[in-house]
Amino acid sequence: SASRRVIMLDFNGTIVIKEAVDSFLKRDTIGSVGDAPPEAVCQSLAKLCADPQNTVFVVSGDNNRNVEKAIGNIHGLGLAASN
């Protein structure tokens, strides 16, 4: 049994379901602007973060602003996103 856990989750496709890239006509429309995970996912992330044995990170190739807007309010959640 581990005394500490590191949990790393991907944002696009895991936390937020995204459409296939080829469904977009312009490259600049790809991203999570306006997208947010379901409330149940946010609650689950918050519960994972509340456990002192867990270190939880969400990683993303999306820009930092979009990820922060979607899940940046979850206390104790680490974020690693593109500039």
QUIZICOR-V502132 format. One record per pair of residues at least 4 apart in sequence whose C-alpha atoms are under 8 Angstrom apart, sorted by the first residue. I is the first residue (numbers start at 1). J is the second residue. D is the distance in Angstrom with one decimal. If there is no record, write none. Layout:
((I,J,D) (I,J,D))
//
This chain:
((3,53,6.4) (4,53,4.6) (4,54,5.9) (4,55,7.8) (5,53,5.9) (5,54,4.8) (5,55,6.2) (6,54,5.8) (6,55,4.8) (6,56,5.9) (6,57,7.8) (7,54,7.0) (7,55,6.1) (7,56,4.7) (7,57,6.2) (8,56,6.0) (8,57,4.8) (8,58,5.7) (8,59,7.0) (9,14,7.1) (9,15,7.5) (9,56,7.9) (9,57,6.3) (9,58,4.8) (9,59,6.2) (10,14,5.6) (10,15,6.6) (10,58,5.6) (10,59,5.0) (10,60,5.9) (11,15,4.7) (11,16,6.0) (11,58,6.0) (11,59,5.9) (11,60,5.3) (11,67,7.7) (12,16,5.2) (12,17,6.2) (12,18,6.1) (12,32,7.9) (12,60,6.6) (12,62,7.7) (13,17,4.5) (13,18,5.6) (15,37,5.9) (15,41,7.1) (16,35,7.2) (16,36,6.4) (16,37,5.1) (18,32,7.9) (19,23,6.9) (20,24,7.8) (21,30,7.0) (24,29,7.0) (24,30,7.2) (25,29,7.9) (26,30,7.6) (31,62,6.0) (31,63,7.7) (31,66,7.6) (32,36,7.6) (32,62,7.2) (32,66,5.9) (32,67,7.5) (33,66,5.8) (34,66,7.9) (34,70,7.8) (35,70,6.7) (36,70,4.8) (36,71,7.3) (37,41,6.1) (37,42,6.7) (37,70,7.1) (37,71,7.8) (38,42,6.6) (39,43,6.2) (40,44,6.2) (41,45,6.2) (42,46,6.1) (42,71,7.3) (42,74,7.4) (43,47,6.1) (44,48,6.2) (45,49,6.2) (45,74,7.5) (45,77,7.7) (46,50,6.1) (46,74,5.9) (46,75,6.9) (46,76,7.9) (46,77,7.7) (47,51,6.8) (48,54,6.6) (48,56,7.1) (49,54,6.3) (49,55,6.7) (49,56,6.1) (49,75,7.1) (49,76,5.5) (49,77,6.1) (50,54,7.8) (50,76,7.3) (55,77,7.8) (55,78,7.9) (56,76,7.6) (56,77,5.6) (56,78,6.0) (57,77,5.9) (57,78,4.4) (57,79,5.6) (57,80,7.2) (58,77,7.4) (58,78,6.3) (58,79,5.1) (58,80,6.3) (59,79,6.0) (59,80,4.7) (59,81,5.8) (60,67,7.7) (60,80,6.3) (60,81,4.7) (60,82,6.8) (61,81,5.7) (61,82,5.3) (62,66,7.0) (62,67,7.0) (62,81,6.0) (62,82,5.7) (63,67,6.6) (63,81,5.8) (63,82,4.7) (63,83,5.3) (64,68,6.0) (64,80,7.6) (64,81,4.9) (64,82,5.6) (64,83,5.7) (65,69,6.1) (66,70,6.3) (67,71,6.1) (67,72,6.7) (67,79,7.8) (67,81,7.2) (68,72,4.0) (68,73,7.5) (68,79,7.8) (69,73,7.9) (72,77,7.6) (72,79,7.8))
//
